[in-house]
Each structure stands twice: as C-alpha cells, then as structure tokens.
C-alpha cells in the first residue's frame, strides 16, 4: 500500500492531541502513541427555509471531510537519536514499517512513532516485528 499525503499527521494540534489524550505503548527501539480521532461531521450548507433572493453564497466550511485512513507522525529528536543522518534513517525506517503494515491500524486512529537511540541498532525485521506485535495487541479486531 502507498503512504499517501493525507496519512501524515501534520498539525501541531494533532500531535498534541495524540500525546495528551492518547495512550502510550513501549516497543523497545521506539514508542508508539495511539489516539482515536473523534468523528467529525460536516454542518449543513444552508437552511431550507432561508430566502434565496439576494443571498450570498456561504463561505466554505473549515470542517474537512472525515479521514478514512490511519495517520502517522514520526518524531526523531537530536537528543534522542543523534545527528541528521541518524534521525533521517530512523524516520525512514519507521515510515516504511507503518506503510507496510498500515492495514493493522483502524482507520480512525492517529499514531505517533517516537524514535529512540537504539532504533538504528535494530535490524529492520526486528522493528517490523515489534510494530506488528504492538498493533495486534492494541487493535485485536483488525485482520
């Protein structure tokens, strides 16, 4: 499966929600935070009894369409992981693990994968195994 742009956690508010309202799971080389996003509903465009004459079109609603896929944010700090080369390697590996196994995560969840220094010393297969074990334990109803 592809790792589409809408699957990235980008807003600071979304990172903060996952850390403050979500739960943490320790996976050894990284920490997995998971947060179930609340359902968002679009507001009706206009009331049916409103007069149509001389009415200006309503501005676009800031509420976006609900996201129908799991999202991930990857964090690798200098203090925890090291220089830019090590941080980028850690982030690439965590993004690839999520991409390959995103079907294990329910569509309404945000994940934060926070790299630790030991992540780059682990074999990719070990990272993959830890991620899949965590997902199967946290989200048992998924295939």
N, C-alpha and C positions, 0 to 999 in steps of 0.2 A: 504494500500500500504506500501511496505517496504521503509525504508530510506537507500538507497544504498550508498556505499562509494563515488561514482562519484557525488553524490549530495551535498557533503561537499565543501564549499569554504575553501581552504587550503592555497593558496599562498598569501603572503603579498600584492603582486601587485593586486590581485583580490579584497581584502579588500579595498585597497587604491582607486581602480577604482570606486568601489561602493560608497565610501564616497565622492570622488572628482567629479565624473561625474554623479552620480545617484541623486535621489530625496529622500527627507525625508518625512515620514508621522508619525505623533504622534498618538500613540494608548493608551495613559494613562500609563499603567504599563511597557510599552516598546516602543522603537522607531523602526520603520520599514524603512530601506533604501532599495530602489529598483533601479536596474540598468539593462538596456537591453544590453546583451553582443553583440558585433559586430559579424557578420557572419565570420567564418574562413574557408578558402578554402585551401585544400592541393595542393601543387605545383606538376606539372607533374614529374614523376620519371626520365625520360630521354628524350632527343630529338630523334625523329625517324631517323634523318639523321646522327646521331653520329656513328662513326665507332665502331663496336662491338669487333673487334680483339684487344687484349691486353688491353682492357678497364677494369678498376677495378670497382667493384660494388659501386654504390653511397652510401654514408652513409645514415642512416635513417634520415628522415626529422624530425626536432624538432616540426613541426606542428602536433598536435594531431588531432584525429578525432573530429568533432564537437560534442558538448554535446547536447543530445536530451532531457534533463530534467531540471527542475528548480533546482537551487542550493541555499543552505542557509549557512550562517555563523552566529554563535551565540556568543555574547560578553556579559560577565558579569564581570565587574571590581570590585576590592575590595572597591574602593572609592564609587562606585555607589550602590553596592548590599550588601557587607559585607564580612564575613569570608568565608572559603572554603565550608562549609556546605550550606550556603545560596546561594553562587554562583553556586554550582553544582545543587542544586534544581531548581534554576531559569533556568539554561541551559537545564536541562532535560525537564522541562515543555514547554519551547519554541520549542525545537526539536520535542516533541510529537505533539504539535499543528501543526507545519509545516507538519509532517509526515501524520497526519490525513487529512489535507486539502490541500495537495500539488497540487491537480487537479485544484485548483482555480488560480494557478500561471502559466502564459505561460512558455513554455519550454525554451525560450531563455533569461530568467531573472535570475539574482542573487539577493538574499535578504540578508540583514544583520538585525538580530534581536538583539537589544541592550537593555539589561535588566536594569530596574530601581529598586530602593529600594522597591517601592510599589508593584512590581510584586508578591512577595511571600505572600503578604497580600490579594491578589485577589483569588477568587475561580477559579478553573480550567475552569469552564464553562464560566466565565466572560472573561478570557484570550482568550478562543476559540472564543467567540462571537466577541471580538474586532478584532481578526485576520481575521475572515471571513468577517466582515463588511469592513475592510480595503481592503482586496483582491477584494471584489465585487465592491468597489468604484474605485480602481485603475485599475483593469483589467475587465471592464464590458463585454467584448466579450466572456469571458470564461463561461462554463456551470454552 
